[in-house]
């Protein structure tokens, strides 16, 4: 079976407010992964539309992020879930 890795980037400039996952965590589609406090003090919830296992998390609360910042890498389990 082919391995598919999904890279999750920060959606905005700001600071990591909270890391909600750990290395090797299993996450479901649209499960919150991070909370980012944007420059305008709005808290942005970071989610991804795939499920799988977290491969790496190298962020800590308070760390500055930009839209080019890699937040995590996830190994997609390639399961089709969801509903109408």
ZIQUIKA-V192400 format. One record per pair of residues at least 6 apart in sequence whose C-alpha atoms are under 8 Angstrom apart, sorted by the first residue. I is the first residue (numbers start at 1). J is the second residue. D is the distance in Angstrom with one decimal. If there is no record, write none. Layout:
BEGIN
I_J_D ; I_J_D
END
This chain:
BEGIN
3_75_7.0 ; 3_76_7.4 ; 4_75_5.9 ; 4_76_5.5 ; 4_77_7.9 ; 4_78_7.9 ; 5_73_6.6 ; 5_74_5.6 ; 5_75_4.6 ; 5_76_5.9 ; 6_73_5.7 ; 6_74_5.1 ; 6_75_6.3 ; 6_76_6.7 ; 7_70_6.8 ; 7_71_7.7 ; 7_72_6.1 ; 7_73_4.5 ; 7_74_6.4 ; 8_48_7.5 ; 8_70_5.9 ; 8_71_5.5 ; 8_72_5.3 ; 8_73_6.1 ; 8_74_7.7 ; 9_67_6.3 ; 9_68_6.3 ; 9_69_5.5 ; 9_70_4.5 ; 9_71_5.3 ; 9_72_7.3 ; 10_46_7.6 ; 10_65_6.6 ; 10_66_6.1 ; 10_67_4.8 ; 10_68_6.8 ; 10_69_5.7 ; 10_70_6.5 ; 10_71_6.2 ; 11_46_7.5 ; 11_66_7.6 ; 11_67_5.4 ; 12_38_6.4 ; 12_65_7.5 ; 12_66_5.7 ; 12_67_5.1 ; 13_38_5.8 ; 13_39_6.3 ; 13_64_7.7 ; 13_65_5.7 ; 13_66_4.3 ; 13_67_6.1 ; 14_36_6.4 ; 14_37_5.4 ; 14_38_4.2 ; 14_39_5.2 ; 14_64_5.8 ; 14_65_5.5 ; 14_66_6.6 ; 15_36_5.6 ; 15_37_5.3 ; 15_38_6.6 ; 15_61_7.5 ; 15_62_5.5 ; 15_63_5.4 ; 15_64_4.4 ; 15_65_5.7 ; 16_34_7.3 ; 16_35_6.2 ; 16_36_4.6 ; 16_37_6.3 ; 16_59_7.6 ; 16_60_6.8 ; 16_61_4.9 ; 16_62_5.1 ; 16_63_5.4 ; 16_64_6.4 ; 16_65_7.0 ; 17_34_7.6 ; 17_35_5.3 ; 17_36_5.2 ; 17_37_5.8 ; 17_61_5.2 ; 17_62_6.1 ; 18_34_5.7 ; 18_35_5.0 ; 18_36_7.1 ; 18_60_7.7 ; 18_61_5.4 ; 19_33_6.6 ; 19_34_4.8 ; 19_35_6.7 ; 19_59_7.4 ; 19_60_6.8 ; 19_61_6.7 ; 20_32_7.0 ; 20_33_5.1 ; 20_34_5.5 ; 20_35_7.8 ; 21_33_5.8 ; 21_34_7.6 ; 21_54_7.9 ; 21_57_7.9 ; 22_54_7.2 ; 22_56_7.9 ; 22_57_6.6 ; 23_54_5.5 ; 23_55_5.8 ; 23_56_5.3 ; 23_57_5.8 ; 24_53_5.7 ; 24_54_4.9 ; 24_55_5.8 ; 24_56_7.5 ; 25_53_5.6 ; 25_54_5.3 ; 26_51_7.5 ; 26_52_5.6 ; 26_53_4.4 ; 26_54_6.3 ; 27_51_5.5 ; 27_52_5.6 ; 27_53_6.3 ; 27_54_7.4 ; 28_50_6.8 ; 28_51_4.3 ; 28_52_6.7 ; 29_47_7.7 ; 29_48_6.2 ; 29_49_4.7 ; 29_50_4.6 ; 29_51_4.7 ; 30_47_5.0 ; 30_48_5.2 ; 30_49_5.2 ; 30_50_7.2 ; 31_47_5.7 ; 31_48_7.2 ; 32_45_6.2 ; 32_46_5.7 ; 32_47_4.8 ; 32_48_7.9 ; 33_45_7.5 ; 33_46_5.6 ; 33_47_5.7 ; 34_45_6.0 ; 34_46_5.1 ; 34_47_7.5 ; 35_43_6.4 ; 35_44_5.6 ; 35_45_4.8 ; 35_46_6.2 ; 36_43_5.6 ; 36_44_5.1 ; 36_45_6.5 ; 36_46_7.4 ; 37_43_4.5 ; 37_44_6.2 ; 38_44_6.8 ; 50_76_6.5 ; 50_78_7.9 ; 51_76_5.9 ; 51_77_6.1 ; 51_78_7.6 ; 51_79_7.4 ; 52_74_6.2 ; 52_75_5.4 ; 52_76_4.5 ; 52_77_4.7 ; 52_78_7.7 ; 53_74_5.5 ; 53_75_5.1 ; 53_76_6.8 ; 53_77_7.3 ; 54_72_7.2 ; 54_73_6.1 ; 54_74_4.4 ; 54_75_6.3 ; 55_72_7.3 ; 55_73_5.4 ; 55_74_5.4 ; 55_75_6.5 ; 56_72_5.7 ; 56_73_5.7 ; 56_74_7.5 ; 57_71_6.8 ; 57_72_5.2 ; 57_73_7.4 ; 58_71_7.5 ; 58_72_7.4 ; 59_71_6.9
END
